[in-house]
Amino acid sequence: MRLNELTPGELTSQLKQQGIESPFGELSQEESTTIMDEFKAWYKYLRGKGFEMLGKGSFAAVLGKPDLNYVVKIPFKADTAWIKFANICIEHPNNPHLLKTKFLHKEANNFFVAVIEKLHPLNRGRDISLVYLVGRLERANDLNSRQTQEDIMDAFDGDYQLYRSVEKQIPLLFETVKMLQKVDSNLDLHGGNLMWREGTLVITDPYFDWVDAYRSEEHTSELQSLRHLVCRLLLEKK
């Protein structure tokens, strides 16, 4: 759902109308003109509601609470690649390898508020074979070819227990990767973009937009680092 020129309070109202069980109370109705202004307003609000920073990437931060089964994603830089991916997820709600999410997008400055199911990270040691698996599927053209099957087994490097745990998922996972490759964005699949949902491998953030990244770098001198921004906001909260 795309919405133009909304204040944080209006975004909150629209989220409620979508039936999202959220902690978003009434926010300030002051207009925010930049994506960083929006980020500051939402970050301060969520922190005030007990949300903690769970992590951040190159474009956005994720906040959550231990007692909730979802997290909230808000960008501090334009991230049109993730917006493309979120729309794909919404268009394919029954694909278990895609995120379950609802989000609102302000086209005026590309700010968005996304409510996303809470997933579990991969174990970088034990689950590294899954990262190799997705890489093999990305390069493959025919899942049933002898070469692809050998590449898949090679990815698991003898870890047959892990292979058997995801073996039935591989065909649909292959189809999902091929579908994502058709989108006009740079596919960027790695361990940080894969997570678990009760034994099912989920792709969480498969695209990287070099144009957005370049534009963000152009404005780096005008913005504080996210770490310094968070520290300042915490001090202001006190």
C-alpha positions, -999 to 999 in steps of 0.1 A, spaced: 0 0 0 15 33 -10 6 66 7 17 101 -2 26 130 21 15 115 54 25 126 89 37 100 114 3 101 131 -15 95 98 8 66 91 -2 52 125 -38 55 117 -34 37 84 -15 9 101 -44 4 125 -69 4 97 -50 -26 82 -56 -45 113 -20 -46 125 -17 -54 162 9 -27 168 22 -5 197 19 27 176 0 53 196 -7 88 185 25 105 171 32 141 166 14 156 136 45 177 127 54 174 90 87 155 84 104 164 51 134 141 49 138 104 54 162 110 83 136 133 100 111 104 97 136 80 111 143 101 141 106 106 149 98 69 147 130 58 165 123 81 194 87 70 196 94 33 194 122 36 220 97 53 243 74 23 239 101 -1 251 114 -12 217 151 -21 215 175 -19 185 179 -54 172 201 -46 143 208 -23 114 220 -27 78 232 -2 52 198 14 48 175 6 77 172 -4 114 151 -31 130 135 -27 164 116 -52 186 105 -64 220 109 -98 235 72 -103 240 61 -95 205 61 -119 175 70 -92 150 96 -65 145 95 -30 130 118 -19 102 124 18 95 149 32 70 174 60 76 183 60 39 162 54 8 159 17 2 138 12 -30 152 -23 -34 136 -35 -1 103 -18 -11 103 -39 -43 110 -70 -23 82 -62 2 57 -58 -26 67 -93 -40 62 -108 -5 27 -92 -3 19 -105 -38 29 -141 -28 16 -145 7 16 -183 5 52 -187 -4 69 -199 28 104 -187 17 93 -151 16 87 -127 45 53 -121 61 51 -83 62 28 -53 60 42 -19 53 34 17 44 54 37 19 57 74 16 66 81 -21 75 117 -13 107 107 4 107 68 2 103 64 40 84 33 51 72 16 82 73 -22 80 58 -47 104 76 -80 98 72 -114 114 99 -122 139 124 -148 125 155 -165 138 190 -159 124 211 -186 109 238 -202 129 268 -189 110 288 -220 118 263 -248 116 241 -234 89 268 -220 65 259 -248 40 225 -232 35 242 -200 23 262 -221 -2 230 -239 -12 213 -206 -21 243 -196 -41 242 -228 -61 205 -223 -68 211 -188 -79 236 -199 -105 217 -230 -116 194 -231 -147 179 -266 -143 173 -280 -108 172 -316 -121 204 -315 -140 232 -338 -128 255 -308 -124 230 -289 -102 224 -319 -81 261 -325 -76 265 -288 -67 237 -290 -41 253 -320 -24 287 -303 -26 272 -273 -8 264 -294 23 299 -309 23 288 -342 40 263 -327 64 235 -351 55 215 -343 86 212 -306 76 205 -316 40 177 -339 50 161 -312 71 157 -289 41 156 -314 12 119 -310 6 122 -272 5 148 -271 -22 124 -272 -53 103 -243 -41 133 -224 -29 148 -228 -64 116 -214 -79 116 -185 -55 152 -176 -63 145 -177 -100 114 -155 -95 135 -129 -76 161 -129 -103 135 -117 -128 132 -84 -110 152 -54 -122 174 -52 -91 208 -66 -81 204 -99 -63 224 -99 -31 219 -132 -13 241 -140 16 239 -153 52 227 -120 66 197 -121 42 185 -156 52 167 -166 84 147 -194 99 109 -197 105 104 -229 124 126 -250 102 118 -232 70 145 -211 52 132 -175 46 147 -149 23 146 -115 40 164 -89 20 176 -101 -14 182 -69 -33 209 -42 -32 203 -10 -52 236 6 -62 218 38 -71 204 42 -36 238 34 -22 255 60 -43 229 87 -34 233 78 3 271 83 0 266 117 -16 249 129 16 271 112 41 289 144 51 255 160 59 244 132 83 258 118 115 266 81 117 237 60 129 256 51 161 261 87 170 225 95 161 211 67 184 233 79 213 221 114 209 185 104 208 189 83 239 205 113 257 176 135 246 152 109 259 167 112 294 
